[in-house]
Amino acid sequence: MAEKRFYIRFGGIPRDEQSVAWTTENEIKGKEPGVSVYDALYLDEPDGGWNWHLVMPQPITEKMLNTLYSLINYQKRQVYVVEGEFVGRGSDNEPCIRNVVIYENITDKFKLR
């Protein structure tokens, strides 16, 4: 039996389950193969603290970091732990999934101060 994989998604799930791919000039260049997400790890913290951890795709690029910062700080999107079927990689080498199921809303854990 395959192990369940969880991901972190910034924002709602597009109706067509395809995220938009952007150029470095913030222009739409097409669609991703599925919904863009980040890998997530669940770690049992001994102090009962925060358990979901975002895993950055490799290689880490300036464009990817700027996108993540924008999603959290400027766009103020809802943040979810989701499950789904892996269908490929997006333009930032992030996982893309389909048949997305929202597992948990974790927006309150992603606040920049």
Gaussian input, Z-matrix of N, CA and C with variables (Angstrom, degrees):
# hf/3-21g

backbone

0 1
 N
 C     1     B1
 C     2     B2     1     A1
 N     3     B3     2     A2     1     D1
 C     4     B4     3     A3     2     D2
 C     5     B5     4     A4     3     D3
 N     6     B6     5     A5     4     D4
 C     7     B7     6     A6     5     D5
 C     8     B8     7     A7     6     D6
 N     9     B9     8     A8     7     D7
 C    10    B10     9     A9     8     D8
 C    11    B11    10    A10     9     D9
 N    12    B12    11    A11    10    D10
 C    13    B13    12    A12    11    D11
 C    14    B14    13    A13    12    D12
 N    15    B15    14    A14    13    D13
 C    16    B16    15    A15    14    D14
 C    17    B17    16    A16    15    D15
 N    18    B18    17    A17    16    D16
 C    19    B19    18    A18    17    D17
 C    20    B20    19    A19    18    D18
 N    21    B21    20    A20    19    D19
 C    22    B22    21    A21    20    D20
 C    23    B23    22    A22    21    D21
 N    24    B24    23    A23    22    D22
 C    25    B25    24    A24    23    D23
 C    26    B26    25    A25    24    D24
 N    27    B27    26    A26    25    D25
 C    28    B28    27    A27    26    D26
 C    29    B29    28    A28    27    D27
 N    30    B30    29    A29    28    D28
 C    31    B31    30    A30    29    D29
 C    32    B32    31    A31    30    D30
 N    33    B33    32    A32    31    D31
 C    34    B34    33    A33    32    D32
 C    35    B35    34    A34    33    D33
 N    36    B36    35    A35    34    D34
 C    37    B37    36    A36    35    D35
 C    38    B38    37    A37    36    D36
 N    39    B39    38    A38    37    D37
 C    40    B40    39    A39    38    D38
 C    41    B41    40    A40    39    D39
 N    42    B42    41    A41    40    D40
 C    43    B43    42    A42    41    D41
 C    44    B44    43    A43    42    D42
 N    45    B45    44    A44    43    D43
 C    46    B46    45    A45    44    D44
 C    47    B47    46    A46    45    D45
 N    48    B48    47    A47    46    D46
 C    49    B49    48    A48    47    D47
 C    50    B50    49    A49    48    D48
 N    51    B51    50    A50    49    D49
 C    52    B52    51    A51    50    D50
 C    53    B53    52    A52    51    D51
 N    54    B54    53    A53    52    D52
 C    55    B55    54    A54    53    D53
 C    56    B56    55    A55    54    D54
 N    57    B57    56    A56    55    D55
 C    58    B58    57    A57    56    D56
 C    59    B59    58    A58    57    D57
 N    60    B60    59    A59    58    D58
 C    61    B61    60    A60    59    D59
 C    62    B62    61    A61    60    D60
 N    63    B63    62    A62    61    D61
 C    64    B64    63    A63    62    D62
 C    65    B65    64    A64    63    D63
 N    66    B66    65    A65    64    D64
 C    67    B67    66    A66    65    D65
 C    68    B68    67    A67    66    D66
 N    69    B69    68    A68    67    D67
 C    70    B70    69    A69    68    D68
 C    71    B71    70    A70    69    D69
 N    72    B72    71    A71    70    D70
 C    73    B73    72    A72    71    D71
 C    74    B74    73    A73    72    D72
 N    75    B75    74    A74    73    D73
 C    76    B76    75    A75    74    D74
 C    77    B77    76    A76    75    D75
 N    78    B78    77    A77    76    D76
 C    79    B79    78    A78    77    D77
 C    80    B80    79    A79    78    D78
 N    81    B81    80    A80    79    D79
 C    82    B82    81    A81    80    D80
 C    83    B83    82    A82    81    D81
 N    84    B84    83    A83    82    D82
 C    85    B85    84    A84    83    D83
 C    86    B86    85    A85    84    D84
 N    87    B87    86    A86    85    D85
 C    88    B88    87    A87    86    D86
 C    89    B89    88    A88    87    D87
 N    90    B90    89    A89    88    D88
 C    91    B91    90    A90    89    D89
 C    92    B92    91    A91    90    D90
 N    93    B93    92    A92    91    D91
 C    94    B94    93    A93    92    D92
 C    95    B95    94    A94    93    D93
 N    96    B96    95    A95    94    D94
 C    97    B97    96    A96    95    D95
 C    98    B98    97    A97    96    D96
 N    99    B99    98    A98    97    D97
 C   100   B100    99    A99    98    D98
 C   101   B101   100   A100    99    D99
 N   102   B102   101   A101   100   D100
 C   103   B103   102   A102   101   D101
 C   104   B104   103   A103   102   D102
 N   105   B105   104   A104   103   D103
 C   106   B106   105   A105   104   D104
 C   107   B107   106   A106   105   D105
 N   108   B108   107   A107   106   D106
 C   109   B109   108   A108   107   D107
 C   110   B110   109   A109   108   D108
 N   111   B111   110   A110   109   D109
 C   112   B112   111   A111   110   D110
 C   113   B113   112   A112   111   D111
 N   114   B114   113   A113   112   D112
 C   115   B115   114   A114   113   D113
 C   116   B116   115   A115   114   D114
 N   117   B117   116   A116   115   D115
 C   118   B118   117   A117   116   D116
 C   119   B119   118   A118   117   D117
 N   120   B120   119   A119   118   D118
 C   121   B121   120   A120   119   D119
 C   122   B122   121   A121   120   D120
 N   123   B123   122   A122   121   D121
 C   124   B124   123   A123   122   D122
 C   125   B125   124   A124   123   D123
 N   126   B126   125   A125   124   D124
 C   127   B127   126   A126   125   D125
 C   128   B128   127   A127   126   D126
 N   129   B129   128   A128   127   D127
 C   130   B130   129   A129   128   D128
 C   131   B131   130   A130   129   D129
 N   132   B132   131   A131   130   D130
 C   133   B133   132   A132   131   D131
 C   134   B134   133   A133   132   D132
 N   135   B135   134   A134   133   D133
 C   136   B136   135   A135   134   D134
 C   137   B137   136   A136   135   D135
 N   138   B138   137   A137   136   D136
 C   139   B139   138   A138   137   D137
 C   140   B140   139   A139   138   D138
 N   141   B141   140   A140   139   D139
 C   142   B142   141   A141   140   D140
 C   143   B143   142   A142   141   D141
 N   144   B144   143   A143   142   D142
 C   145   B145   144   A144   143   D143
 C   146   B146   145   A145   144   D144
 N   147   B147   146   A146   145   D145
 C   148   B148   147   A147   146   D146
 C   149   B149   148   A148   147   D147
 N   150   B150   149   A149   148   D148
 C   151   B151   150   A150   149   D149
 C   152   B152   151   A151   150   D150
 N   153   B153   152   A152   151   D151
 C   154   B154   153   A153   152   D152
 C   155   B155   154   A154   153   D153
 N   156   B156   155   A155   154   D154
 C   157   B157   156   A156   155   D155
 C   158   B158   157   A157   156   D156
 N   159   B159   158   A158   157   D157
 C   160   B160   159   A159   158   D158
 C   161   B161   160   A160   159   D159
 N   162   B162   161   A161   160   D160
 C   163   B163   162   A162   161   D161
 C   164   B164   163   A163   162   D162
 N   165   B165   164   A164   163   D163
 C   166   B166   165   A165   164   D164
 C   167   B167   166   A166   165   D165
 N   168   B168   167   A167   166   D166
 C   169   B169   168   A168   167   D167
 C   170   B170   169   A169   168   D168
 N   171   B171   170   A170   169   D169
 C   172   B172   171   A171   170   D170
 C   173   B173   172   A172   171   D171
 N   174   B174   173   A173   172   D172
 C   175   B175   174   A174   173   D173
 C   176   B176   175   A175   174   D174
 N   177   B177   176   A176   175   D175
 C   178   B178   177   A177   176   D176
 C   179   B179   178   A178   177   D177
 N   180   B180   179   A179   178   D178
 C   181   B181   180   A180   179   D179
 C   182   B182   181   A181   180   D180
 N   183   B183   182   A182   181   D181
 C   184   B184   183   A183   182   D182
 C   185   B185   184   A184   183   D183
 N   186   B186   185   A185   184   D184
 C   187   B187   186   A186   185   D185
 C   188   B188   187   A187   186   D186
 N   189   B189   188   A188   187   D187
 C   190   B190   189   A189   188   D188
 C   191   B191   190   A190   189   D189
 N   192   B192   191   A191   190   D190
 C   193   B193   192   A192   191   D191
 C   194   B194   193   A193   192   D192
 N   195   B195   194   A194   193   D193
 C   196   B196   195   A195   194   D194
 C   197   B197   196   A196   195   D195
 N   198   B198   197   A197   196   D196
 C   199   B199   198   A198   197   D197
 C   200   B200   199   A199   198   D198
 N   201   B201   200   A200   199   D199
 C   202   B202   201   A201   200   D200
 C   203   B203   202   A202   201   D201
 N   204   B204   203   A203   202   D202
 C   205   B205   204   A204   203   D203
 C   206   B206   205   A205   204   D204
 N   207   B207   206   A206   205   D205
 C   208   B208   207   A207   206   D206
 C   209   B209   208   A208   207   D207
 N   210   B210   209   A209   208   D208
 C   211   B211   210   A210   209   D209
 C   212   B212   211   A211   210   D210
 N   213   B213   212   A212   211   D211
 C   214   B214   213   A213   212   D212
 C   215   B215   214   A214   213   D213
 N   216   B216   215   A215   214   D214
 C   217   B217   216   A216   215   D215
 C   218   B218   217   A217   216   D216
 N   219   B219   218   A218   217   D217
 C   220   B220   219   A219   218   D218
 C   221   B221   220   A220   219   D219
 N   222   B222   221   A221   220   D220
 C   223   B223   222   A222   221   D221
 C   224   B224   223   A223   222   D222
 N   225   B225   224   A224   223   D223
 C   226   B226   225   A225   224   D224
 C   227   B227   226   A226   225   D225
 N   228   B228   227   A227   226   D226
 C   229   B229   228   A228   227   D227
 C   230   B230   229   A229   228   D228
 N   231   B231   230   A230   229   D229
 C   232   B232   231   A231   230   D230
 C   233   B233   232   A232   231   D231
 N   234   B234   233   A233   232   D232
 C   235   B235   234   A234   233   D233
 C   236   B236   235   A235   234   D234
 N   237   B237   236   A236   235   D235
 C   238   B238   237   A237   236   D236
 C   239   B239   238   A238   237   D237
 N   240   B240   239   A239   238   D238
 C   241   B241   240   A240   239   D239
 C   242   B242   241   A241   240   D240
 N   243   B243   242   A242   241   D241
 C   244   B244   243   A243   242   D242
 C   245   B245   244   A244   243   D243
 N   246   B246   245   A245   244   D244
 C   247   B247   246   A246   245   D245
 C   248   B248   247   A247   246   D246
 N   249   B249   248   A248   247   D247
 C   250   B250   249   A249   248   D248
 C   251   B251   250   A250   249   D249
 N   252   B252   251   A251   250   D250
 C   253   B253   252   A252   251   D251
 C   254   B254   253   A253   252   D252
 N   255   B255   254   A254   253   D253
 C   256   B256   255   A255   254   D254
 C   257   B257   256   A256   255   D255
 N   258   B258   257   A257   256   D256
 C   259   B259   258   A258   257   D257
 C   260   B260   259   A259   258   D258
 N   261   B261   260   A260   259   D259
 C   262   B262   261   A261   260   D260
 C   263   B263   262   A262   261   D261
 N   264   B264   263   A263   262   D262
 C   265   B265   264   A264   263   D263
 C   266   B266   265   A265   264   D264
 N   267   B267   266   A266   265   D265
 C   268   B268   267   A267   266   D266
 C   269   B269   268   A268   267   D267
 N   270   B270   269   A269   268   D268
 C   271   B271   270   A270   269   D269
 C   272   B272   271   A271   270   D270
 N   273   B273   272   A272   271   D271
 C   274   B274   273   A273   272   D272
 C   275   B275   274   A274   273   D273
 N   276   B276   275   A275   274   D274
 C   277   B277   276   A276   275   D275
 C   278   B278   277   A277   276   D276
 N   279   B279   278   A278   277   D277
 C   280   B280   279   A279   278   D278
 C   281   B281   280   A280   279   D279
 N   282   B282   281   A281   280   D280
 C   283   B283   282   A282   281   D281
 C   284   B284   283   A283   282   D282
 N   285   B285   284   A284   283   D283
 C   286   B286   285   A285   284   D284
 C   287   B287   286   A286   285   D285
 N   288   B288   287   A287   286   D286
 C   289   B289   288   A288   287   D287
 C   290   B290   289   A289   288   D288
 N   291   B291   290   A290   289   D289
 C   292   B292   291   A291   290   D290
 C   293   B293   292   A292   291   D291
 N   294   B294   293   A293   292   D292
 C   295   B295   294   A294   293   D293
 C   296   B296   295   A295   294   D294
 N   297   B297   296   A296   295   D295
 C   298   B298   297   A297   296   D296
 C   299   B299   298   A298   297   D297
 N   300   B300   299   A299   298   D298
 C   301   B301   300   A300   299   D299
 C   302   B302   301   A301   300   D300
 N   303   B303   302   A302   301   D301
 C   304   B304   303   A303   302   D302
 C   305   B305   304   A304   303   D303
 N   306   B306   305   A305   304   D304
 C   307   B307   306   A306   305   D305
 C   308   B308   307   A307   306   D306
 N   309   B309   308   A308   307   D307
 C   310   B310   309   A309   308   D308
 C   311   B311   310   A310   309   D309
 N   312   B312   311   A311   310   D310
 C   313   B313   312   A312   311   D311
 C   314   B314   313   A313   312   D312
 N   315   B315   314   A314   313   D313
 C   316   B316   315   A315   314   D314
 C   317   B317   316   A316   315   D315
 N   318   B318   317   A317   316   D316
 C   319   B319   318   A318   317   D317
 C   320   B320   319   A319   318   D318
 N   321   B321   320   A320   319   D319
 C   322   B322   321   A321   320   D320
 C   323   B323   322   A322   321   D321
 N   324   B324   323   A323   322   D322
 C   325   B325   324   A324   323   D323
 C   326   B326   325   A325   324   D324
 N   327   B327   326   A326   325   D325
 C   328   B328   327   A327   326   D326
 C   329   B329   328   A328   327   D327
 N   330   B330   329   A329   328   D328
 C   331   B331   330   A330   329   D329
 C   332   B332   331   A331   330   D330
 N   333   B333   332   A332   331   D331
 C   334   B334   333   A333   332   D332
 C   335   B335   334   A334   333   D333
 N   336   B336   335   A335   334   D334
 C   337   B337   336   A336   335   D335
 C   338   B338   337   A337   336   D336

   B1=1.4551
   B2=1.5284
   B3=1.3163
   B4=1.4589
   B5=1.5278
   B6=1.3228
   B7=1.4588
   B8=1.5288
   B9=1.3453
   B10=1.4640
   B11=1.5118
   B12=1.3354
   B13=1.4529
   B14=1.5125
   B15=1.3125
   B16=1.4458
   B17=1.5208
   B18=1.3373
   B19=1.4611
   B20=1.5164
   B21=1.3373
   B22=1.4629
   B23=1.5235
   B24=1.3375
   B25=1.4682
   B26=1.5188
   B27=1.3399
   B28=1.4552
   B29=1.5145
   B30=1.3213
   B31=1.4565
   B32=1.5169
   B33=1.3169
   B34=1.4550
   B35=1.5220
   B36=1.3128
   B37=1.4550
   B38=1.5345
   B39=1.3410
   B40=1.4679
   B41=1.5310
   B42=1.3216
   B43=1.4745
   B44=1.5293
   B45=1.3352
   B46=1.4682
   B47=1.5337
   B48=1.3237
   B49=1.4632
   B50=1.5305
   B51=1.3369
   B52=1.4614
   B53=1.5235
   B54=1.3173
   B55=1.4607
   B56=1.5222
   B57=1.3164
   B58=1.4632
   B59=1.5242
   B60=1.3233
   B61=1.4616
   B62=1.5223
   B63=1.3327
   B64=1.4573
   B65=1.5223
   B66=1.3341
   B67=1.4619
   B68=1.5253
   B69=1.3325
   B70=1.4621
   B71=1.5231
   B72=1.3435
   B73=1.4720
   B74=1.5254
   B75=1.3299
   B76=1.4697
   B77=1.5189
   B78=1.3088
   B79=1.4589
   B80=1.5244
   B81=1.3252
   B82=1.4573
   B83=1.5199
   B84=1.3399
   B85=1.4620
   B86=1.5295
   B87=1.3312
   B88=1.4608
   B89=1.5173
   B90=1.3059
   B91=1.4649
   B92=1.5169
   B93=1.3276
   B94=1.4606
   B95=1.5314
   B96=1.3438
   B97=1.4591
   B98=1.5279
   B99=1.3107
   B100=1.4622
   B101=1.5210
   B102=1.3113
   B103=1.4641
   B104=1.5257
   B105=1.3293
   B106=1.4632
   B107=1.5197
   B108=1.3141
   B109=1.4556
   B110=1.5246
   B111=1.3148
   B112=1.4598
   B113=1.5227
   B114=1.3370
   B115=1.4591
   B116=1.5223
   B117=1.3344
   B118=1.4571
   B119=1.5214
   B120=1.3163
   B121=1.4566
   B122=1.5197
   B123=1.3239
   B124=1.4624
   B125=1.5175
   B126=1.3208
   B127=1.4541
   B128=1.5262
   B129=1.3155
   B130=1.4647
   B131=1.5234
   B132=1.3211
   B133=1.4542
   B134=1.5265
   B135=1.3367
   B136=1.4691
   B137=1.5187
   B138=1.3394
   B139=1.4627
   B140=1.5291
   B141=1.3349
   B142=1.4642
   B143=1.5115
   B144=1.3314
   B145=1.4637
   B146=1.5095
   B147=1.3075
   B148=1.4503
   B149=1.5203
   B150=1.3377
   B151=1.4543
   B152=1.5247
   B153=1.3385
   B154=1.4683
   B155=1.5158
   B156=1.3249
   B157=1.4590
   B158=1.5210
   B159=1.3161
   B160=1.4581
   B161=1.5235
   B162=1.3369
   B163=1.4639
   B164=1.5229
   B165=1.3222
   B166=1.4646
   B167=1.5253
   B168=1.3503
   B169=1.4613
   B170=1.5281
   B171=1.2867
   B172=1.4592
   B173=1.5252
   B174=1.2937
   B175=1.4608
   B176=1.5291
   B177=1.3111
   B178=1.4670
   B179=1.5240
   B180=1.3313
   B181=1.4645
   B182=1.5231
   B183=1.3064
   B184=1.4641
   B185=1.5316
   B186=1.3418
   B187=1.4675
   B188=1.5282
   B189=1.3292
   B190=1.4597
   B191=1.5379
   B192=1.3209
   B193=1.4672
   B194=1.5240
   B195=1.3418
   B196=1.4606
   B197=1.5227
   B198=1.3312
   B199=1.4658
   B200=1.5194
   B201=1.3157
   B202=1.4671
   B203=1.5298
   B204=1.3228
   B205=1.4609
   B206=1.5264
   B207=1.3205
   B208=1.4633
   B209=1.5338
   B210=1.3244
   B211=1.4698
   B212=1.5239
   B213=1.3260
   B214=1.4622
   B215=1.5235
   B216=1.3329
   B217=1.4565
   B218=1.5199
   B219=1.3292
   B220=1.4578
   B221=1.5218
   B222=1.3155
   B223=1.4561
   B224=1.5303
   B225=1.3162
   B226=1.4699
   B227=1.5326
   B228=1.3093
   B229=1.4620
   B230=1.5206
   B231=1.3097
   B232=1.4574
   B233=1.5307
   B234=1.3259
   B235=1.4627
   B236=1.5255
   B237=1.3244
   B238=1.4604
   B239=1.5235
   B240=1.3214
   B241=1.4605
   B242=1.5234
   B243=1.3352
   B244=1.4560
   B245=1.5310
   B246=1.3198
   B247=1.4541
   B248=1.5147
   B249=1.3242
   B250=1.4515
   B251=1.5083
   B252=1.3244
   B253=1.4546
   B254=1.5245
   B255=1.3145
   B256=1.4666
   B257=1.5272
   B258=1.3582
   B259=1.4691
   B260=1.5329
   B261=1.3189
   B262=1.4578
   B263=1.5158
   B264=1.3182
   B265=1.4591
   B266=1.5192
   B267=1.3438
   B268=1.4518
   B269=1.5184
   B270=1.3246
   B271=1.4684
   B272=1.5251
   B273=1.3333
   B274=1.4692
   B275=1.5272
   B276=1.3152
   B277=1.4593
   B278=1.5361
   B279=1.3402
   B280=1.4612
   B281=1.5270
   B282=1.3331
   B283=1.4625
   B284=1.5295
   B285=1.3203
   B286=1.4585
   B287=1.5285
   B288=1.3360
   B289=1.4561
   B290=1.5243
   B291=1.3070
   B292=1.4709
   B293=1.5232
   B294=1.3296
   B295=1.4704
   B296=1.5296
   B297=1.3295
   B298=1.4594
   B299=1.5223
   B300=1.3373
   B301=1.4628
   B302=1.5235
   B303=1.3481
   B304=1.4658
   B305=1.5242
   B306=1.3248
   B307=1.4631
   B308=1.5301
   B309=1.3513
   B310=1.4693
   B311=1.5220
   B312=1.3480
   B313=1.4597
   B314=1.5267
   B315=1.3376
   B316=1.4664
   B317=1.5338
   B318=1.3217
   B319=1.4671
   B320=1.5281
   B321=1.3257
   B322=1.4764
   B323=1.5230
   B324=1.3159
   B325=1.4659
   B326=1.5242
   B327=1.3309
   B328=1.4524
   B329=1.5277
   B330=1.2975
   B331=1.4557
   B332=1.5190
   B333=1.3218
   B334=1.4662
   B335=1.5227
   B336=1.2770
   B337=1.4612
   B338=1.5026
   A1=109.52
   A2=116.74
   A3=121.70
   A4=110.58
   A5=114.96
   A6=120.78
   A7=109.26
   A8=116.14
   A9=120.07
   A10=109.49
   A11=115.13
   A12=120.70
   A13=108.08
   A14=115.24
   A15=121.67
   A16=108.75
   A17=113.99
   A18=121.18
   A19=108.67
   A20=116.05
   A21=121.93
   A22=107.11
   A23=115.23
   A24=123.04
   A25=109.01
   A26=116.15
   A27=122.55
   A28=107.83
   A29=117.15
   A30=122.11
   A31=112.31
   A32=114.33
   A33=120.97
   A34=111.91
   A35=114.66
   A36=121.20
   A37=108.10
   A38=118.57
   A39=119.80
   A40=111.10
   A41=116.51
   A42=120.90
   A43=112.61
   A44=116.16
   A45=119.44
   A46=112.47
   A47=116.39
   A48=123.62
   A49=112.21
   A50=115.52
   A51=121.67
   A52=108.67
   A53=116.06
   A54=120.88
   A55=109.47
   A56=115.60
   A57=122.17
   A58=108.55
   A59=116.48
   A60=122.80
   A61=108.11
   A62=116.88
   A63=122.57
   A64=111.00
   A65=116.15
   A66=121.05
   A67=108.06
   A68=116.45
   A69=120.29
   A70=111.65
   A71=117.35
   A72=122.09
   A73=111.30
   A74=117.00
   A75=123.24
   A76=113.43
   A77=116.02
   A78=121.37
   A79=108.14
   A80=116.33
   A81=120.13
   A82=109.39
   A83=115.83
   A84=118.89
   A85=112.25
   A86=116.68
   A87=119.25
   A88=111.61
   A89=115.14
   A90=121.88
   A91=109.60
   A92=115.13
   A93=121.97
   A94=107.88
   A95=118.92
   A96=120.42
   A97=113.76
   A98=117.53
   A99=122.43
   A100=108.90
   A101=116.65
   A102=122.83
   A103=108.57
   A104=116.92
   A105=121.50
   A106=110.33
   A107=116.13
   A108=123.10
   A109=108.76
   A110=115.98
   A111=122.65
   A112=107.63
   A113=116.40
   A114=119.15
   A115=109.17
   A116=116.42
   A117=121.66
   A118=109.71
   A119=115.12
   A120=122.05
   A121=108.64
   A122=116.16
   A123=121.14
   A124=106.72
   A125=115.82
   A126=121.36
   A127=109.49
   A128=115.94
   A129=120.04
   A130=107.97
   A131=115.49
   A132=121.04
   A133=109.44
   A134=118.27
   A135=120.50
   A136=113.95
   A137=117.48
   A138=120.16
   A139=112.09
   A140=116.38
   A141=119.64
   A142=112.36
   A143=117.26
   A144=121.95
   A145=113.04
   A146=115.25
   A147=123.57
   A148=110.37
   A149=117.67
   A150=121.08
   A151=115.79
   A152=119.05
   A153=120.58
   A154=109.77
   A155=116.38
   A156=122.05
   A157=109.27
   A158=116.33
   A159=122.78
   A160=109.16
   A161=116.57
   A162=122.46
   A163=107.99
   A164=116.43
   A165=121.42
   A166=110.21
   A167=116.93
   A168=119.58
   A169=110.17
   A170=116.37
   A171=121.62
   A172=109.10
   A173=121.35
   A174=124.74
   A175=110.77
   A176=115.51
   A177=120.19
   A178=107.65
   A179=115.67
   A180=120.33
   A181=110.37
   A182=115.81
   A183=121.29
   A184=110.18
   A185=117.34
   A186=121.32
   A187=111.00
   A188=116.27
   A189=120.53
   A190=111.15
   A191=116.92
   A192=120.11
   A193=111.18
   A194=117.20
   A195=120.61
   A196=111.01
   A197=116.65
   A198=120.94
   A199=110.31
   A200=117.56
   A201=121.38
   A202=110.92
   A203=116.97
   A204=120.64
   A205=110.97
   A206=116.54
   A207=121.13
   A208=111.08
   A209=117.22
   A210=120.89
   A211=111.55
   A212=115.99
   A213=120.78
   A214=111.74
   A215=116.92
   A216=120.70
   A217=114.79
   A218=118.40
   A219=120.19
   A220=113.17
   A221=116.43
   A222=119.64
   A223=112.15
   A224=116.56
   A225=122.35
   A226=111.83
   A227=116.22
   A228=120.59
   A229=111.74
   A230=115.64
   A231=121.10
   A232=107.50
   A233=116.86
   A234=121.58
   A235=108.29
   A236=115.77
   A237=121.20
   A238=111.48
   A239=115.39
   A240=121.52
   A241=104.55
   A242=116.49
   A243=121.33
   A244=110.13
   A245=114.17
   A246=122.58
   A247=107.17
   A248=116.93
   A249=120.23
   A250=111.44
   A251=114.52
   A252=122.11
   A253=109.55
   A254=117.28
   A255=122.54
   A256=109.03
   A257=116.56
   A258=120.37
   A259=113.16
   A260=118.18
   A261=119.78
   A262=111.57
   A263=114.99
   A264=122.68
   A265=110.09
   A266=115.24
   A267=121.48
   A268=112.14
   A269=115.83
   A270=122.13
   A271=113.62
   A272=118.38
   A273=122.28
   A274=110.94
   A275=117.01
   A276=124.60
   A277=112.54
   A278=116.29
   A279=120.68
   A280=109.91
   A281=117.68
   A282=119.53
   A283=110.21
   A284=116.16
   A285=122.62
   A286=107.48
   A287=115.85
   A288=120.50
   A289=111.23
   A290=115.86
   A291=124.06
   A292=107.89
   A293=116.01
   A294=121.93
   A295=109.76
   A296=113.91
   A297=122.08
   A298=111.08
   A299=114.32
   A300=122.19
   A301=107.07
   A302=116.51
   A303=120.33
   A304=108.20
   A305=115.59
   A306=122.91
   A307=111.42
   A308=116.78
   A309=120.55
   A310=110.28
   A311=117.08
   A312=122.35
   A313=107.72
   A314=116.97
   A315=121.75
   A316=111.59
   A317=116.27
   A318=121.46
   A319=112.06
   A320=117.00
   A321=120.21
   A322=113.34
   A323=118.50
   A324=121.73
   A325=112.59
   A326=117.45
   A327=122.07
   A328=110.64
   A329=116.94
   A330=122.54
   A331=108.60
   A332=116.36
   A333=119.23
   A334=107.75
   A335=114.63
   A336=119.82
   A337=111.08
   D1=133.11
   D2=-178.98
   D3=-71.19
   D4=142.18
   D5=177.17
   D6=-73.41
   D7=140.72
   D8=177.16
   D9=-67.91
   D10=137.86
   D11=175.57
   D12=-111.75
   D13=136.67
   D14=177.69
   D15=-114.87
   D16=151.37
   D17=-178.28
   D18=-136.13
   D19=162.12
   D20=173.71
   D21=-109.14
   D22=128.68
   D23=-178.88
   D24=-119.47
   D25=130.84
   D26=175.01
   D27=-99.31
   D28=111.48
   D29=179.27
   D30=100.57
   D31=169.85
   D32=-179.22
   D33=-67.38
   D34=174.33
   D35=-179.34
   D36=-93.76
   D37=120.37
   D38=178.06
   D39=-58.87
   D40=143.22
   D41=-178.82
   D42=-54.88
   D43=-38.79
   D44=-178.85
   D45=-88.36
   D46=5.66
   D47=-179.10
   D48=52.63
   D49=41.77
   D50=173.67
   D51=-137.71
   D52=123.61
   D53=175.97
   D54=-79.74
   D55=161.85
   D56=178.42
   D57=-88.66
   D58=137.59
   D59=174.00
   D60=-95.75
   D61=131.82
   D62=-176.78
   D63=-112.72
   D64=150.27
   D65=172.56
   D66=-83.71
   D67=173.05
   D68=176.35
   D69=-69.08
   D70=-13.92
   D71=176.81
   D72=-95.00
   D73=15.45
   D74=-179.71
   D75=59.67
   D76=38.78
   D77=174.05
   D78=-112.99
   D79=146.74
   D80=179.14
   D81=-70.72
   D82=128.29
   D83=178.49
   D84=-112.17
   D85=-3.27
   D86=178.64
   D87=149.97
   D88=-161.53
   D89=-179.35
   D90=-113.15
   D91=149.54
   D92=173.04
   D93=-80.33
   D94=165.17
   D95=179.74
   D96=-70.28
   D97=-11.10
   D98=179.50
   D99=-167.88
   D100=-156.87
   D101=178.57
   D102=-82.35
   D103=124.80
   D104=179.07
   D105=-70.85
   D106=132.02
   D107=-179.79
   D108=-142.88
   D109=173.47
   D110=171.46
   D111=-117.34
   D112=144.24
   D113=173.75
   D114=-60.96
   D115=148.42
   D116=179.79
   D117=-130.87
   D118=144.16
   D119=173.31
   D120=-117.79
   D121=141.76
   D122=174.33
   D123=-108.24
   D124=119.04
   D125=179.90
   D126=-119.08
   D127=131.11
   D128=175.95
   D129=-76.05
   D130=108.56
   D131=-179.96
   D132=-84.09
   D133=130.75
   D134=-176.50
   D135=-61.18
   D136=-28.20
   D137=-179.04
   D138=-91.45
   D139=7.15
   D140=-179.98
   D141=75.83
   D142=14.68
   D143=-177.82
   D144=-74.86
   D145=-159.43
   D146=-175.19
   D147=-62.44
   D148=134.04
   D149=-173.99
   D150=-108.43
   D151=-32.10
   D152=-178.37
   D153=-84.84
   D154=131.72
   D155=-178.99
   D156=-125.60
   D157=132.56
   D158=179.00
   D159=-81.01
   D160=135.45
   D161=177.56
   D162=-110.26
   D163=121.26
   D164=-177.47
   D165=-77.22
   D166=139.15
   D167=174.06
   D168=-67.75
   D169=154.67
   D170=178.84
   D171=-107.26
   D172=145.84
   D173=-7.49
   D174=-75.85
   D175=151.95
   D176=176.62
   D177=-78.05
   D178=124.24
   D179=-178.24
   D180=-116.99
   D181=161.81
   D182=177.26
   D183=-61.41
   D184=-41.18
   D185=178.85
   D186=-59.76
   D187=-43.96
   D188=-179.80
   D189=-64.28
   D190=-43.74
   D191=179.45
   D192=-64.97
   D193=-39.52
   D194=177.04
   D195=-63.33
   D196=-40.44
   D197=177.69
   D198=-61.57
   D199=-48.03
   D200=-179.06
   D201=-61.93
   D202=-44.36
   D203=178.65
   D204=-60.95
   D205=-42.65
   D206=179.42
   D207=-63.97
   D208=-43.83
   D209=-179.61
   D210=-59.16
   D211=-40.26
   D212=-176.39
   D213=-81.87
   D214=-48.10
   D215=-169.11
   D216=-89.87
   D217=-40.90
   D218=-174.05
   D219=-99.37
   D220=-44.72
   D221=-176.11
   D222=-80.43
   D223=-18.36
   D224=176.07
   D225=50.14
   D226=43.37
   D227=-179.66
   D228=-71.97
   D229=154.52
   D230=170.36
   D231=-66.93
   D232=149.44
   D233=-178.72
   D234=-121.61
   D235=129.78
   D236=-175.63
   D237=-127.73
   D238=148.75
   D239=163.06
   D240=-91.16
   D241=127.83
   D242=-175.84
   D243=-130.92
   D244=163.17
   D245=171.84
   D246=-121.53
   D247=159.27
   D248=175.91
   D249=174.26
   D250=176.29
   D251=-179.03
   D252=-89.85
   D253=121.03
   D254=178.40
   D255=-64.52
   D256=126.87
   D257=-178.54
   D258=-124.24
   D259=-0.23
   D260=179.05
   D261=150.62
   D262=-167.37
   D263=-178.51
   D264=-119.28
   D265=145.97
   D266=178.96
   D267=-89.44
   D268=-174.17
   D269=-174.92
   D270=-66.64
   D271=-19.24
   D272=174.43
   D273=-102.17
   D274=17.41
   D275=-177.38
   D276=66.26
   D277=18.59
   D278=177.63
   D279=-79.14
   D280=151.68
   D281=175.59
   D282=-64.03
   D283=146.77
   D284=172.84
   D285=-123.47
   D286=137.05
   D287=-175.79
   D288=-130.57
   D289=162.05
   D290=174.27
   D291=-130.24
   D292=171.36
   D293=-177.04
   D294=54.68
   D295=51.05
   D296=-173.21
   D297=-75.20
   D298=134.47
   D299=175.14
   D300=-124.99
   D301=125.76
   D302=177.46
   D303=-77.68
   D304=126.26
   D305=-178.52
   D306=-96.73
   D307=-41.15
   D308=-176.32
   D309=-160.83
   D310=142.06
   D311=172.98
   D312=-90.31
   D313=120.56
   D314=-177.41
   D315=-121.71
   D316=25.61
   D317=-176.17
   D318=-53.13
   D319=-41.96
   D320=-176.58
   D321=-63.71
   D322=-13.86
   D323=179.25
   D324=-88.12
   D325=-8.49
   D326=-176.46
   D327=-117.63
   D328=65.67
   D329=177.58
   D330=-115.49
   D331=122.13
   D332=175.00
   D333=-85.31
   D334=140.38
   D335=-178.23
   D336=-105.09

